[in-house]
Amino acid sequence: MDKVYFDILTYFILKTYGLNLLSIAPAKRGFFGETWSAVTQDSKFFVKIDYWDYHKAIYKKNFSIIDYITRNGIDYIPKIIKTKSGDLFCDFNGGIMGIFEFVEGEDTEDYPIDKLFEKLAPIYNLPTDNLSLEKETFDSDVVVKYKELYSKLVLQASKISKQVALLLADKTKLLEHYAMRLQIFSDRCKTNFDGFHITHGDAG
């Protein structure tokens, strides 16, 4: 690790979180940004810094969700360590920094699916009434857009670029298949099931 970066990082954590680090080292946790295992005299933490512009916005949104989940009895997700001013995260060196309680283990792609569902089920059962969660409409706008482009290819070829026209012509059969399938799934997902949710494994 670059010593200058190390010194800046440890001083920033002391100033912003009040944590006097005895050591800090890379940790195999998480796929985005930097993850560090940090040790103080009394505790051990994860320091997570995300520098990727696209992902930073998602990362920031997740903090309030993780805080809500852990405050509502989910104890197998690391709790967030707040800054001295009570914030869930902070800006650092052009990235977004969060500090979490340490939990043993490493990221893995082969976690048993039945055990994963055991962990996810209590999270899905938490009430979401007071959370500003993004909603998926399951619309089929992309299918409409495709049909519009295809009609221009057939009827108004001069109104779209040659590159787009060639792509549409080359992939027409495949695109029609996907458009049909997407429309089917869109219709099914818009069915008004009571308490119906679709999510993926990273519930936070």
C-alpha positions, 0 to 999 in steps of 0.5 A: 500500500502507498504510504502517503495514501495510507497516512491520508486514509488513517488520518481521515478516519480518525478525524471523521469517525474518531477511530484510532487505527492500529492497523489496516489491510486489504480485505477480500470482501465486496466486488466494487471499490476498495475494502479494508479490514481495520483494527483499533484497540477495542474493535475491528471494522470494514472500511469500504470506499467506492470510486466508480461513478456509476456505482457510487449513487447506488452505494449511497442509497444502500446505506439507509436500507442497511441501517433500516435492516439492522435496526429491525433485528437482522443481525447477520448483516454488518451494522454501519458505523456512523461518522462523528456527526452522525452520518451513515457515509462520507465523501473521501478522496473522490469516493464514497466511504462507509465503515461497518462492523467486522464480520468473519468470512469472505465473498463467495460465489458458491454459497448454498442457495437454501442457506441464502434463502434462509437469510433473505426471507427475514429481510423480505418480511420486513415492512417497507411502508416508510422506506423510499424504495425504487419501484419497478413498473415492469413496463414494456417501453423497450418493446414499443421502442423496438417496434418503432425502430423496426417500422422505420427500418421497413417504412422509413429507412432514411430516418435512421442511421445506416449503423442502426439499420444494419443492426436491426436487419441482422438481429431481427429474428433474435430481437423479435423473440426477446421482445415477445418474451419480455412482453410476456414477463411484463404482463405477468409481473404487472399482475396485482399479487398481494405482497408480490416482490421481485429482487435479487440476492443483494437485498441491501 
